[in-house]
Amino acid sequence: MKEIDLNKIYIARLVNRIMQTSSVFVLWKSVKSSLNEKDAGQEKVSENKKIMDCYDGGNIFSTILFSLETTLVIELYKFFDTTKKALKLVEINNSNFGVAESLMSEEDKIHLKEILKKNKNTIDQIGKLRKKLFGHDQKEDNEQFLLPSMDDMNNLFSAIQEIHNLISLRVSQDFYAFDDKEYDQVKFVFQQLLDDLDMGKTERIKKEDEE
């Protein structure tokens, strides 16, 4: 198979992974937003916490959040994995894939390096979480493991999308328009879910009292 055709296959796989990871990211942001006073307001956050606590006897919401964070870290780091045979965003620009390398201008390469440099700390932080906490449980390590801030995560996702489009335009002249409206929709649906749970709880208590 020609290298240019192989790169097209790789890019298609990367697009699919970006979309899947984006869905996880959007849901994670929605859950976090429902508990953030800047996003939802103090009164709504208080209500949401009560709803979640009411149903968290079975660790439902805490498990959902943990699963989202674990998946997010593992899938995000795949884009920058240092394993030799791993399919990653930046590898297509290296000598491993000479056709893509030859199609990129010096300006492209400089721009790519700038994007990676701006997000280096976030990528390193994600990598540390992946290697020491979610990939395996590092023993004898007192280091505190925290996810990057929401702003840093947003910037990293924007960088992933930009890097993908830069590569894709050079290899196959394709450009993918990532839809930012998905977050607003998912955030609305998740809040609606919490509100419906609260209404259901109220109705259940009312029926129990009547009985």
N, C-alpha and C positions, 0 to 999 in steps of 0.2 A: 504493500500500500504506500502511495506517495506521502511524503511528510506533510504536505499541505492538507491532504485529506484526513490524515491522522489528527492534525491539529484541530480541524473542524469538528471531529468526533469528540476530542477532549473539551473543546469549548462548549459543545452541546451538553456534555456531562456537567461541566462547571455551572452552566446556566441553571440546570435542574437542581443542583446542590444549592446554589444561591437562593433560588425560589423556596426550597424546602427550609433552609436555615432562616430565611427572611420571615417565613410564617411562624417559626418558633420564636424569633426575636420580637415580632409584633405582639404575639400573645403574652410573652414575658413582660413586655413594656406595658401592656394593658393591665395585667395583674398588679404590677408595681405602681402604676398610675392611680389605681383605685385606692391605694394606701398612702398616696403622696398628697399632702395638704395643698401644695402649690398647684397641683393638677385638679384635684377633686374637691378641695375645700375642707376645712376642719370638720364641719358637721357631717359631711358625706363620708369622710374617712372614718369618723367615729362609728357611723352606722355600718359601714362596710366591715370594720373590724369585728363588730358584734355579730354580724351575720356569719362571717368566716369562723369565728370562735364557736358559734352555736353548732356548726356542722363539722368542726375539726376534732371531735372526739375520736373519729376514725382517721385523723391526720390527712383529711382529704385535700385541703387547700395547701397545707405545708408540703405535702407530697407532690402536688401539681407544680408548685414553685420550684422545689428541689429538682424535679425531673426536667423542667424547662431549662434551668440554669446548667444542669449537667449536659444536656443535649446541646445547648447553645455553645458552651465552651469547647466541647469535643468537635462539633461541626465547624465552628469558626476557625479553630486552629488548623484544620485540614487545609485551609486555603494557603497556609504558610508553613506547612509541615516540612521539617528538614530531612525526613527520610528520603533516601535516594530515589526509590521507585514510586513515591507518592505523587499523585496528580494534584498540582497546586496552581494557584494563579500565576505566581511570578516565574515558575519553572518554564513556562512556554516562551519566556523572553530570554532564556539562557541558552548556552551552546548545546544543551541537550536536544533542543528543537531548532535546528539551524535555519529552517525556512522562516519561522516566525521572527527569529533574530534578524535575519537579513531584510525582512520587510519593515522593520522598525527604524525610524530615523533617529539621529542622535538627540534631537529635541524630545522625541518620545521617551527615550531612555532616561534622559535628565528629568523629565516630568515624572516618570515612574519612580525614580529614586527619591524625588522630593515627597511624593505621596507616602512612600514607605517610611521615610525619615520622620514625617509629621506624626505617623501612627506607631512608631517603633515601641514606645513605652507601653501602649495598649496591647500590641501584639505580643510583647515580651511577658506582660502580665497574664494574658490569656494562655500563653505557652506554659508559664509556671503553674497555673491552675490545672492545666491539662496533664502535665507531667507529674506533679507532686500530690495532687488531690483526687482528680477524676480518672486519670489513667491508671494510677495505683496510689495506694495510701502510704505516703512517705513517713517512715518511722524516725524517731529521734530528731524531729524538726519542730522547733518552737515558733517558726515563722507564721505570721497571720496571713491567711489567704482571703482576699477580697476581690469581688468582681470590679472591673473598671467602672467609672461613673457612667451615668446614663448618657451624658454629653459625649464622653469618649467612645462609648459603644455606638452611638449614632454616627460619629465621625468615621469610625472603622467600617461600618456598613456602607457609608457613602464612598469610602476609599475602595472597598471591594468592588462595588458597582462600577466605579470609574475605571479601575484597573481592567476589569473584564471588558468594558466597552472599548478601551484603548487597544487591547489585544485583538478583540473580535473584529474591529474595523480594519485592522491591518491584515488579518489572516483571511477573513471571509466577507469583508465589507458589510458586516451585520452590526446593527446597533439595537440594544434592548432597552426599552423605556420602562424603568422600574416605577411602579405606581405607589406613591406616598399616601394615597387615600386609604389604603388597606388598614393602616393603623387606626384612623378615626373610626372606621367601621367596626373593627374588632373590639376596640375600646368601648364603643357604644353597646355592642352585643354582650360583652362581659359584664358591664354595669347592669344591663337589663337582666342578665342571669341572676346577679346578686339581689336585685330588687324583687324578682319573681320568687326567689327563695325566701326572702323576707315576708312577702305577701302570703306565701304558702304556709310559713310558720305561724303567722297571725291567724290564718283560717283554721289551721290544725288545732291551735290552742283554744280558739273559739268553740270548735266542735267538741273538744274534750271537756270544756266547761259546761256545755249544754247537756252532755251525757251524764 
